Amino acid sequence: MKKIGFVGAGNMAGALIKGLLRAGQYAPDDVWVSDPVDAQLRRMKRLHKVEFTRDNHELVRHSQTVVLAVKPQIMASVLEEIRAEVNPRKLFISIAAGFPLRRLETGLGGQARVVRVMPNTPVLVGRGVSVAVAGTKATPADLKHTLKLFKAVGEAVSITGEDLLDAVTALSGSGPAFVYLFAEGLIEGGIRGGLSQTLATQLAYATLGGAAAMLVESGLSSRELRDMVTSPGGTTLAGLSVLDSLHFRDAIIAAVEAATRRARELAAA
């Protein structure tokens, strides 16, 4: 019996396995994966020294905790495939976006202990944030265990009320893409000012990383930090005035709202 098994050997599964092994929560012998793609399985074996199987039935049968790390488009068929191996002694954790708890629980036969987690892509570098919500049969211990797993790849919090995961998906799931677009703008602005591509990129990345660290570590609000940088009649105020005239803040809010609506549409499909 393995302590944890991953159905699906993609990037998210690999990131979580790497974090769990690095944190010492598990040894390679405690972990295994299943996937229909041989190249993915060989990659997991090479990178993390974990065992693998092509048989989802076998993996679920011999795992205490099962992480469902497959795309939402194929989740229903995977649940149907493994349903015969489900029992109340096992914990199932899904990281599929837009696939709600009611469908997970029904697909697993109605008695499974299920926790649904929404991680974001920075888990790939150990700096993610994951939000968990427990199903009807999951225990407080299950939720605590799940949060411990995902703290190996960043921050992890739990919420009550699955409907909030749509806003979580929009903010922390889609949010990195909005930041990357902002980074593109910073770089292009630097280039237009005469900087080389290399230097503009270096400065933009360092600026974003430093600003994020200030938000996390300074104890000051984003408004207070912005005021610290903004001198009357200075360069920062000139730039902020342009952003304000172009409704930059409103555009960011609208983007998160649009992503939230789309997440709700996908969950209802």
Stockholm file with secondary structure:
# STOCKHOLM 1.0

chainA/1-269         MKKIGFVGAGNMAGALIKGLLRAGQYAPDDVWVSDPVDAQLRRMKRLHKVEFTRDNHELVRHSQTVVLAVKPQIMASVLEEIRAEVNPRKLFISIAAGFPLRRLETGLGGQARVVRVMPNTPVLVGRGVSVAVAGTKATPADLKHTLKLFKAVGEAVSITGEDLLDAVTALSGSGPAFVYLFAEGLIEGGIRGGLSQTLATQLAYATLGGAAAMLVESGLSSRELRDMVTSPGGTTLAGLSVLDSLHFRDAIIAAVEAATRRARELAAA
#=GR chainA/1-269 SS CEEEEEECCSHHHHHHHHHHHHTTSCCGGGEEEECSCHHHHHHHHHHHCCEEESCHHHHHHTEEEEEECSCHHHHHHHHHHHGGGCCTTSEEEECCTTCCHHHHHHHTTSCCEEEEEEECGGGGGTCEEEEEEECSSCCHHHHHHHHHHHGGGEEEEECSCGGGHHHHIIIIISHHHHHHHHHHHHHHHHHHTTCCHHHHHHHHHHHHHHHHHHHHHSCCCHHHHHHHHCCTTSHHHHHHHHHHHTTHHHHHHHHHHHHHHHHHHHHHC
#=GC SS_cons         CEEEEEECCSHHHHHHHHHHHHTTSCCGGGEEEECSCHHHHHHHHHHHCCEEESCHHHHHHTEEEEEECSCHHHHHHHHHHHGGGCCTTSEEEECCTTCCHHHHHHHTTSCCEEEEEEECGGGGGTCEEEEEEECSSCCHHHHHHHHHHHGGGEEEEECSCGGGHHHHIIIIISHHHHHHHHHHHHHHHHHHTTCCHHHHHHHHHHHHHHHHHHHHHSCCCHHHHHHHHCCTTSHHHHHHHHHHHTTHHHHHHHHHHHHHHHHHHHHHC
//
